[in-house]
Every structure is written in structure tokens, then in C-alpha cells.
Amino acid sequence: MTGPHDVGGRPDAAGPVDRSEHVFADWETRVDAIQRLCGGARFWRLDEFRRTIESMSPEDYVSYSYYQRWVKAQATLLVEKGLLSADEIAERLERLRGEMGGAE
């Protein structure tokens, strides 16, 4: 069974890859740093991280950006590993939204 991430060779795939330089937003740089730290510290392995991305619902997978998928995967793994609860993550997100004036 294939998932939304299995686009190789499909005629309805998204099209060519944009290989131009991308200026990363601050939050994207932070997400990348979290991945490097947690993976390097062996909180989770790359195959676990990949599993969480590939098991997202098709709707989430296609609607999330690259780094949004990473955030979702990281949050999933933090909960699975017992490092944080889903409630702790949700509470922190609400606090951050309040600090940013409701910005996403």
C-alpha cells in the first residue's frame, strides 16, 4: 500500500523539484536544529522520524509544508518517547501564540 509520500514514477506527481536557493524562516532553522539535536542525542532514530512522517494522514501530508511535517513528526516522537505529553505541547503552543499576539 502506498502513501501520499510515494510519488516516485507516478504520472500525477507534483512535478519538477524547485532547486533554487531557499531563504529559511527562523522557525524552519530552529526545527532543523531540534532534529539534529534530538537525532544526534539518540532521543529518536532517523527511521522512527521517517515513520512518523509517512504515517500522517494523506490530508495532513499534502497540506503541510516540508518543515511543518517535521514539527508534527517531532511532536509525535516527543509524546511517544514520554519526553512530553500532548497536553504540555498544546499548552506551550497556546502560550507562544499569546506571546506572538495570535500569529501562526
KERO-572359 format. One record per atom (N, C-alpha, C): atom name; y, x negated, z negated. Coordinates in nm, 3 decimals. Last residue first. Layout:
BEGIN
<pt site="CA" c2="Y" c1="X" c3="Z"/>
...
***
This chain:
BEGIN
<pt site="N" c2="3.283" c1="-0.029" c3="-1.369"/>
<pt site="CA" c2="3.140" c1="-0.057" c3="-1.347"/>
<pt site="C" c2="3.119" c1="-0.201" c3="-1.315"/>
<pt site="N" c2="3.520" c1="0.044" c3="-1.627"/>
<pt site="CA" c2="3.485" c1="-0.013" c3="-1.495"/>
<pt site="C" c2="3.338" c1="-0.043" c3="-1.488"/>
<pt site="N" c2="3.601" c1="0.128" c3="-1.877"/>
<pt site="CA" c2="3.516" c1="0.218" c3="-1.799"/>
<pt site="C" c2="3.478" c1="0.165" c3="-1.662"/>
<pt site="N" c2="3.742" c1="-0.085" c3="-1.986"/>
<pt site="CA" c2="3.814" c1="0.037" c3="-1.951"/>
<pt site="C" c2="3.735" c1="0.130" c3="-1.862"/>
<pt site="N" c2="3.594" c1="-0.287" c3="-2.081"/>
<pt site="CA" c2="3.649" c1="-0.304" c3="-1.946"/>
<pt site="C" c2="3.725" c1="-0.180" c3="-1.900"/>
<pt site="N" c2="3.509" c1="-0.194" c3="-2.322"/>
<pt site="CA" c2="3.597" c1="-0.311" c3="-2.322"/>
<pt site="C" c2="3.664" c1="-0.329" c3="-2.186"/>
<pt site="N" c2="3.336" c1="0.008" c3="-2.231"/>
<pt site="CA" c2="3.455" c1="0.042" c3="-2.309"/>
<pt site="C" c2="3.556" c1="-0.071" c3="-2.310"/>
<pt site="N" c2="3.139" c1="-0.148" c3="-2.111"/>
<pt site="CA" c2="3.217" c1="-0.053" c3="-2.029"/>
<pt site="C" c2="3.345" c1="-0.012" c3="-2.100"/>
<pt site="N" c2="3.043" c1="-0.279" c3="-2.339"/>
<pt site="CA" c2="3.108" c1="-0.355" c3="-2.232"/>
<pt site="C" c2="3.192" c1="-0.264" c3="-2.143"/>
<pt site="N" c2="2.930" c1="-0.061" c3="-2.478"/>
<pt site="CA" c2="3.038" c1="-0.140" c3="-2.539"/>
<pt site="C" c2="3.115" c1="-0.217" c3="-2.432"/>
<pt site="N" c2="2.733" c1="0.015" c3="-2.294"/>
<pt site="CA" c2="2.840" c1="0.108" c3="-2.329"/>
<pt site="C" c2="2.958" c1="0.035" c3="-2.391"/>
<pt site="N" c2="2.572" c1="-0.214" c3="-2.300"/>
<pt site="CA" c2="2.638" c1="-0.174" c3="-2.175"/>
<pt site="C" c2="2.754" c1="-0.079" c3="-2.203"/>
<pt site="N" c2="2.481" c1="-0.203" c3="-2.565"/>
<pt site="CA" c2="2.567" c1="-0.314" c3="-2.522"/>
<pt site="C" c2="2.640" c1="-0.281" c3="-2.393"/>
<pt site="N" c2="2.323" c1="0.029" c3="-2.551"/>
<pt site="CA" c2="2.438" c1="0.023" c3="-2.642"/>
<pt site="C" c2="2.535" c1="-0.087" c3="-2.601"/>
<pt site="N" c2="2.126" c1="-0.051" c3="-2.367"/>
<pt site="CA" c2="2.214" c1="0.062" c3="-2.335"/>
<pt site="C" c2="2.340" c1="0.060" c3="-2.423"/>
<pt site="N" c2="2.002" c1="-0.257" c3="-2.513"/>
<pt site="CA" c2="2.065" c1="-0.286" c3="-2.384"/>
<pt site="C" c2="2.164" c1="-0.176" c3="-2.349"/>
<pt site="N" c2="1.906" c1="-0.111" c3="-2.732"/>
<pt site="CA" c2="2.000" c1="-0.222" c3="-2.753"/>
<pt site="C" c2="2.074" c1="-0.256" c3="-2.624"/>
<pt site="N" c2="1.728" c1="0.066" c3="-2.601"/>
<pt site="CA" c2="1.845" c1="0.118" c3="-2.671"/>
<pt site="C" c2="1.950" c1="0.009" c3="-2.695"/>
<pt site="N" c2="1.532" c1="-0.108" c3="-2.512"/>
<pt site="CA" c2="1.612" c1="-0.037" c3="-2.412"/>
<pt site="C" c2="1.739" c1="0.019" c3="-2.476"/>
<pt site="N" c2="1.544" c1="-0.408" c3="-2.713"/>
<pt site="CA" c2="1.495" c1="-0.273" c3="-2.685"/>
<pt site="C" c2="1.583" c1="-0.211" c3="-2.576"/>
<pt site="N" c2="1.448" c1="-0.749" c3="-2.656"/>
<pt site="CA" c2="1.549" c1="-0.646" c3="-2.678"/>
<pt site="C" c2="1.485" c1="-0.511" c3="-2.655"/>
<pt site="N" c2="1.204" c1="-0.874" c3="-2.659"/>
<pt site="CA" c2="1.322" c1="-0.952" c3="-2.697"/>
<pt site="C" c2="1.440" c1="-0.861" c3="-2.726"/>
<pt site="N" c2="0.967" c1="-0.765" c3="-2.569"/>
<pt site="CA" c2="1.007" c1="-0.736" c3="-2.705"/>
<pt site="C" c2="1.128" c1="-0.815" c3="-2.752"/>
<pt site="N" c2="0.894" c1="-0.788" c3="-2.310"/>
<pt site="CA" c2="0.862" c1="-0.902" c3="-2.396"/>
<pt site="C" c2="0.902" c1="-0.880" c3="-2.541"/>
<pt site="N" c2="0.997" c1="-0.550" c3="-2.204"/>
<pt site="CA" c2="0.852" c1="-0.573" c3="-2.204"/>
<pt site="C" c2="0.813" c1="-0.683" c3="-2.301"/>
<pt site="N" c2="1.275" c1="-0.604" c3="-2.231"/>
<pt site="CA" c2="1.212" c1="-0.496" c3="-2.308"/>
<pt site="C" c2="1.061" c1="-0.518" c3="-2.317"/>
<pt site="N" c2="1.305" c1="-0.817" c3="-2.055"/>
<pt site="CA" c2="1.350" c1="-0.832" c3="-2.194"/>
<pt site="C" c2="1.288" c1="-0.726" c3="-2.284"/>
<pt site="N" c2="1.212" c1="-0.696" c3="-1.818"/>
<pt site="CA" c2="1.134" c1="-0.802" c3="-1.883"/>
<pt site="C" c2="1.176" c1="-0.825" c3="-2.027"/>
<pt site="N" c2="1.420" c1="-0.513" c3="-1.766"/>
<pt site="CA" c2="1.281" c1="-0.467" c3="-1.781"/>
<pt site="C" c2="1.198" c1="-0.570" c3="-1.856"/>
<pt site="N" c2="1.635" c1="-0.688" c3="-1.736"/>
<pt site="CA" c2="1.634" c1="-0.591" c3="-1.845"/>
<pt site="C" c2="1.493" c1="-0.541" c3="-1.872"/>
<pt site="N" c2="1.551" c1="-0.823" c3="-1.504"/>
<pt site="CA" c2="1.572" c1="-0.896" c3="-1.629"/>
<pt site="C" c2="1.569" c1="-0.801" c3="-1.748"/>
<pt site="N" c2="1.547" c1="-0.612" c3="-1.317"/>
<pt site="CA" c2="1.424" c1="-0.685" c3="-1.349"/>
<pt site="C" c2="1.437" c1="-0.760" c3="-1.482"/>
<pt site="N" c2="1.820" c1="-0.541" c3="-1.315"/>
<pt site="CA" c2="1.719" c1="-0.442" c3="-1.353"/>
<pt site="C" c2="1.589" c1="-0.512" c3="-1.394"/>
<pt site="N" c2="1.926" c1="-0.783" c3="-1.221"/>
<pt site="CA" c2="1.966" c1="-0.731" c3="-1.352"/>
<pt site="C" c2="1.862" c1="-0.632" c3="-1.403"/>
<pt site="N" c2="1.806" c1="-0.795" c3="-0.964"/>
<pt site="CA" c2="1.778" c1="-0.898" c3="-1.064"/>
<pt site="C" c2="1.811" c1="-0.849" c3="-1.203"/>
<pt site="N" c2="1.925" c1="-0.579" c3="-0.842"/>
<pt site="CA" c2="1.779" c1="-0.579" c3="-0.862"/>
<pt site="C" c2="1.741" c1="-0.681" c3="-0.967"/>
<pt site="N" c2="2.182" c1="-0.676" c3="-0.835"/>
<pt site="CA" c2="2.155" c1="-0.558" c3="-0.917"/>
<pt site="C" c2="2.005" c1="-0.545" c3="-0.941"/>
<pt site="N" c2="2.156" c1="-0.879" c3="-0.649"/>
<pt site="CA" c2="2.169" c1="-0.916" c3="-0.790"/>
<pt site="C" c2="2.155" c1="-0.795" c3="-0.883"/>
<pt site="N" c2="2.121" c1="-0.716" c3="-0.412"/>
<pt site="CA" c2="2.029" c1="-0.824" c3="-0.449"/>
<pt site="C" c2="2.036" c1="-0.854" c3="-0.599"/>
<pt site="N" c2="2.198" c1="-0.371" c3="-0.490"/>
<pt site="CA" c2="2.224" c1="-0.498" c3="-0.424"/>
<pt site="C" c2="2.122" c1="-0.601" c3="-0.475"/>
<pt site="N" c2="2.012" c1="-0.066" c3="-0.463"/>
<pt site="CA" c2="2.065" c1="-0.176" c3="-0.542"/>
<pt site="C" c2="2.095" c1="-0.296" c3="-0.453"/>
<pt site="N" c2="1.889" c1="0.108" c3="-0.284"/>
<pt site="CA" c2="2.029" c1="0.134" c3="-0.319"/>
<pt site="C" c2="2.092" c1="0.020" c3="-0.399"/>
<pt site="N" c2="1.626" c1="0.024" c3="-0.252"/>
<pt site="CA" c2="1.713" c1="0.024" c3="-0.134"/>
<pt site="C" c2="1.860" c1="0.047" c3="-0.169"/>
<pt site="N" c2="1.532" c1="0.046" c3="-0.522"/>
<pt site="CA" c2="1.523" c1="-0.080" c3="-0.448"/>
<pt site="C" c2="1.622" c1="-0.082" c3="-0.331"/>
<pt site="N" c2="1.567" c1="0.317" c3="-0.591"/>
<pt site="CA" c2="1.642" c1="0.211" c3="-0.659"/>
<pt site="C" c2="1.645" c1="0.084" c3="-0.575"/>
<pt site="N" c2="1.384" c1="0.432" c3="-0.407"/>
<pt site="CA" c2="1.525" c1="0.473" c3="-0.410"/>
<pt site="C" c2="1.613" c1="0.367" c3="-0.476"/>
<pt site="N" c2="1.137" c1="0.316" c3="-0.473"/>
<pt site="CA" c2="1.198" c1="0.290" c3="-0.342"/>
<pt site="C" c2="1.347" c1="0.325" c3="-0.339"/>
<pt site="N" c2="1.139" c1="0.181" c3="-0.804"/>
<pt site="CA" c2="1.124" c1="0.296" c3="-0.716"/>
<pt site="C" c2="1.189" c1="0.262" c3="-0.581"/>
<pt site="N" c2="0.999" c1="-0.146" c3="-0.855"/>
<pt site="CA" c2="1.110" c1="-0.050" c3="-0.863"/>
<pt site="C" c2="1.081" c1="0.067" c3="-0.771"/>
<pt site="N" c2="0.813" c1="-0.341" c3="-0.821"/>
<pt site="CA" c2="0.766" c1="-0.214" c3="-0.874"/>
<pt site="C" c2="0.878" c1="-0.112" c3="-0.896"/>
<pt site="N" c2="0.943" c1="-0.569" c3="-0.739"/>
<pt site="CA" c2="0.859" c1="-0.498" c3="-0.641"/>
<pt site="C" c2="0.807" c1="-0.365" c3="-0.692"/>
<pt site="N" c2="1.065" c1="-0.646" c3="-0.980"/>
<pt site="CA" c2="1.147" c1="-0.607" c3="-0.864"/>
<pt site="C" c2="1.064" c1="-0.524" c3="-0.767"/>
<pt site="N" c2="0.844" c1="-0.706" c3="-1.137"/>
<pt site="CA" c2="0.937" c1="-0.602" c3="-1.181"/>
<pt site="C" c2="1.026" c1="-0.555" c3="-1.067"/>
<pt site="N" c2="0.724" c1="-0.913" c3="-0.989"/>
<pt site="CA" c2="0.653" c1="-0.786" c3="-1.010"/>
<pt site="C" c2="0.749" c1="-0.675" c3="-1.049"/>
<pt site="N" c2="0.912" c1="-1.118" c3="-1.017"/>
<pt site="CA" c2="0.889" c1="-1.058" c3="-0.885"/>
<pt site="C" c2="0.820" c1="-0.922" c3="-0.899"/>
<pt site="N" c2="0.876" c1="-1.173" c3="-1.288"/>
<pt site="CA" c2="1.006" c1="-1.131" c3="-1.239"/>
<pt site="C" c2="0.991" c1="-1.060" c3="-1.104"/>
<pt site="N" c2="0.612" c1="-1.262" c3="-1.286"/>
<pt site="CA" c2="0.648" c1="-1.143" c3="-1.363"/>
<pt site="C" c2="0.780" c1="-1.085" c3="-1.313"/>
<pt site="N" c2="0.636" c1="-1.491" c3="-1.128"/>
<pt site="CA" c2="0.552" c1="-1.380" c3="-1.080"/>
<pt site="C" c2="0.580" c1="-1.251" c3="-1.158"/>
<pt site="N" c2="0.802" c1="-1.651" c3="-1.288"/>
<pt site="CA" c2="0.852" c1="-1.600" c3="-1.161"/>
<pt site="C" c2="0.768" c1="-1.483" c3="-1.110"/>
<pt site="N" c2="0.777" c1="-1.560" c3="-1.636"/>
<pt site="CA" c2="0.739" c1="-1.641" c3="-1.520"/>
<pt site="C" c2="0.792" c1="-1.574" c3="-1.393"/>
<pt site="N" c2="0.989" c1="-1.566" c3="-1.925"/>
<pt site="CA" c2="0.907" c1="-1.498" c3="-1.824"/>
<pt site="C" c2="0.882" c1="-1.591" c3="-1.709"/>
<pt site="N" c2="1.058" c1="-1.762" c3="-2.097"/>
<pt site="CA" c2="1.055" c1="-1.626" c3="-2.151"/>
<pt site="C" c2="0.976" c1="-1.537" c3="-2.056"/>
<pt site="N" c2="1.076" c1="-2.027" c3="-2.018"/>
<pt site="CA" c2="0.945" c1="-1.962" c3="-2.013"/>
<pt site="C" c2="0.941" c1="-1.829" c3="-2.088"/>
<pt site="N" c2="1.310" c1="-2.144" c3="-1.975"/>
<pt site="CA" c2="1.264" c1="-2.143" c3="-2.115"/>
<pt site="C" c2="1.129" c1="-2.074" c3="-2.129"/>
<pt site="N" c2="1.341" c1="-2.089" c3="-1.705"/>
<pt site="CA" c2="1.322" c1="-2.227" c3="-1.749"/>
<pt site="C" c2="1.270" c1="-2.238" c3="-1.891"/>
<pt site="N" c2="1.383" c1="-1.811" c3="-1.715"/>
<pt site="CA" c2="1.267" c1="-1.865" c3="-1.645"/>
<pt site="C" c2="1.235" c1="-2.007" c3="-1.690"/>
<pt site="N" c2="1.619" c1="-1.806" c3="-1.864"/>
<pt site="CA" c2="1.500" c1="-1.735" c3="-1.913"/>
<pt site="C" c2="1.373" c1="-1.784" c3="-1.844"/>
<pt site="N" c2="1.793" c1="-1.968" c3="-1.703"/>
<pt site="CA" c2="1.768" c1="-1.996" c3="-1.845"/>
<pt site="C" c2="1.638" c1="-1.932" c3="-1.893"/>
<pt site="N" c2="1.785" c1="-1.843" c3="-1.452"/>
<pt site="CA" c2="1.748" c1="-1.984" c3="-1.466"/>
<pt site="C" c2="1.713" c1="-2.018" c3="-1.610"/>
<pt site="N" c2="1.879" c1="-1.586" c3="-1.521"/>
<pt site="CA" c2="1.746" c1="-1.605" c3="-1.462"/>
<pt site="C" c2="1.698" c1="-1.748" c3="-1.478"/>
<pt site="N" c2="2.134" c1="-1.645" c3="-1.614"/>
<pt site="CA" c2="2.037" c1="-1.584" c3="-1.705"/>
<pt site="C" c2="1.896" c1="-1.605" c3="-1.651"/>
<pt site="N" c2="2.248" c1="-1.739" c3="-1.373"/>
<pt site="CA" c2="2.232" c1="-1.829" c3="-1.488"/>
<pt site="C" c2="2.131" c1="-1.775" c3="-1.588"/>
<pt site="N" c2="2.248" c1="-1.504" c3="-1.220"/>
<pt site="CA" c2="2.170" c1="-1.619" c3="-1.175"/>
<pt site="C" c2="2.145" c1="-1.716" c3="-1.291"/>
<pt site="N" c2="2.429" c1="-1.358" c3="-1.373"/>
<pt site="CA" c2="2.292" c1="-1.308" c3="-1.357"/>
<pt site="C" c2="2.200" c1="-1.422" c3="-1.313"/>
<pt site="N" c2="2.658" c1="-1.513" c3="-1.333"/>
<pt site="CA" c2="2.601" c1="-1.500" c3="-1.467"/>
<pt site="C" c2="2.455" c1="-1.452" c3="-1.462"/>
<pt site="N" c2="2.703" c1="-1.473" c3="-1.063"/>
<pt site="CA" c2="2.680" c1="-1.610" c3="-1.112"/>
<pt site="C" c2="2.615" c1="-1.605" c3="-1.250"/>
<pt site="N" c2="2.756" c1="-1.201" c3="-1.069"/>
<pt site="CA" c2="2.639" c1="-1.250" c3="-0.995"/>
<pt site="C" c2="2.603" c1="-1.392" c3="-1.040"/>
<pt site="N" c2="2.994" c1="-1.188" c3="-1.213"/>
<pt site="CA" c2="2.874" c1="-1.128" c3="-1.272"/>
<pt site="C" c2="2.749" c1="-1.176" c3="-1.199"/>
<pt site="N" c2="3.176" c1="-1.312" c3="-1.034"/>
<pt site="CA" c2="3.144" c1="-1.373" c3="-1.164"/>
<pt site="C" c2="3.013" c1="-1.319" c3="-1.222"/>
<pt site="N" c2="3.049" c1="-1.309" c3="-0.697"/>
<pt site="CA" c2="3.128" c1="-1.249" c3="-0.805"/>
<pt site="C" c2="3.086" c1="-1.315" c3="-0.936"/>
<pt site="N" c2="3.036" c1="-1.561" c3="-0.451"/>
<pt site="CA" c2="2.970" c1="-1.488" c3="-0.557"/>
<pt site="C" c2="3.070" c1="-1.433" c3="-0.658"/>
<pt site="N" c2="3.083" c1="-1.551" c3="-0.119"/>
<pt site="CA" c2="3.153" c1="-1.585" c3="-0.242"/>
<pt site="C" c2="3.095" c1="-1.497" c3="-0.352"/>
<pt site="N" c2="2.867" c1="-1.672" c3="0.120"/>
<pt site="CA" c2="2.897" c1="-1.557" c3="0.035"/>
<pt site="C" c2="2.970" c1="-1.609" c3="-0.088"/>
<pt site="N" c2="2.843" c1="-1.772" c3="0.460"/>
<pt site="CA" c2="2.865" c1="-1.804" c3="0.320"/>
<pt site="C" c2="2.908" c1="-1.679" c3="0.244"/>
<pt site="N" c2="2.603" c1="-1.609" c3="0.675"/>
<pt site="CA" c2="2.734" c1="-1.663" c3="0.645"/>
<pt site="C" c2="2.747" c1="-1.688" c3="0.494"/>
<pt site="N" c2="2.372" c1="-1.489" c3="0.752"/>
<pt site="CA" c2="2.360" c1="-1.624" c3="0.696"/>
<pt site="C" c2="2.496" c1="-1.688" c3="0.668"/>
<pt site="N" c2="2.231" c1="-1.188" c3="0.740"/>
<pt site="CA" c2="2.364" c1="-1.247" c3="0.747"/>
<pt site="C" c2="2.357" c1="-1.383" c3="0.678"/>
<pt site="N" c2="1.941" c1="-1.118" c3="0.921"/>
<pt site="CA" c2="1.996" c1="-1.164" c3="0.794"/>
<pt site="C" c2="2.131" c1="-1.227" c3="0.818"/>
<pt site="N" c2="1.895" c1="-0.828" c3="1.130"/>
<pt site="CA" c2="1.910" c1="-0.972" c3="1.108"/>
<pt site="C" c2="1.973" c1="-1.003" c3="0.973"/>
<pt site="N" c2="1.724" c1="-0.536" c3="0.989"/>
<pt site="CA" c2="1.794" c1="-0.611" c3="1.094"/>
<pt site="C" c2="1.809" c1="-0.757" c3="1.058"/>
<pt site="N" c2="1.567" c1="-0.378" c3="0.819"/>
<pt site="CA" c2="1.713" c1="-0.374" c3="0.806"/>
<pt site="C" c2="1.788" c1="-0.450" c3="0.916"/>
<pt site="N" c2="1.296" c1="-0.233" c3="1.011"/>
<pt site="CA" c2="1.352" c1="-0.321" c3="0.908"/>
<pt site="C" c2="1.504" c1="-0.326" c3="0.920"/>
<pt site="N" c2="1.146" c1="-0.088" c3="1.187"/>
<pt site="CA" c2="1.259" c1="-0.018" c3="1.124"/>
<pt site="C" c2="1.325" c1="-0.101" c3="1.014"/>
<pt site="N" c2="0.934" c1="-0.249" c3="1.262"/>
<pt site="CA" c2="1.041" c1="-0.225" c3="1.359"/>
<pt site="C" c2="1.163" c1="-0.156" c3="1.300"/>
<pt site="N" c2="0.823" c1="-0.502" c3="1.043"/>
<pt site="CA" c2="0.841" c1="-0.359" c3="1.066"/>
<pt site="C" c2="0.955" c1="-0.336" c3="1.164"/>
<pt site="N" c2="0.809" c1="-0.771" c3="0.984"/>
<pt site="CA" c2="0.739" c1="-0.723" c3="1.101"/>
<pt site="C" c2="0.754" c1="-0.575" c3="1.129"/>
<pt site="N" c2="0.877" c1="-0.722" c3="0.644"/>
<pt site="CA" c2="0.840" c1="-0.819" c3="0.747"/>
<pt site="C" c2="0.761" c1="-0.756" c3="0.860"/>
<pt site="N" c2="0.924" c1="-0.557" c3="0.435"/>
<pt site="CA" c2="0.988" c1="-0.523" c3="0.562"/>
<pt site="C" c2="0.948" c1="-0.616" c3="0.675"/>
<pt site="N" c2="0.855" c1="-0.469" c3="0.144"/>
<pt site="CA" c2="0.768" c1="-0.520" c3="0.251"/>
<pt site="C" c2="0.824" c1="-0.482" c3="0.387"/>
<pt site="N" c2="1.012" c1="-0.334" c3="-0.037"/>
<pt site="CA" c2="1.041" c1="-0.476" c3="-0.017"/>
<pt site="C" c2="0.961" c1="-0.536" c3="0.098"/>
<pt site="N" c2="0.904" c1="-0.083" c3="-0.064"/>
<pt site="CA" c2="1.028" c1="-0.096" c3="0.012"/>
<pt site="C" c2="1.067" c1="-0.241" c3="0.041"/>
<pt site="N" c2="0.547" c1="-0.151" c3="-0.023"/>
<pt site="CA" c2="0.664" c1="-0.100" c3="-0.094"/>
<pt site="C" c2="0.789" c1="-0.121" c3="-0.012"/>
<pt site="N" c2="0.218" c1="-0.059" c3="0.086"/>
<pt site="CA" c2="0.340" c1="-0.138" c3="0.094"/>
<pt site="C" c2="0.452" c1="-0.070" c3="0.017"/>
<pt site="N" c2="-0.118" c1="-0.084" c3="0.000"/>
<pt site="CA" c2="0.000" c1="0.000" c3="0.000"/>
<pt site="C" c2="0.125" c1="-0.089" c3="0.000"/>
***
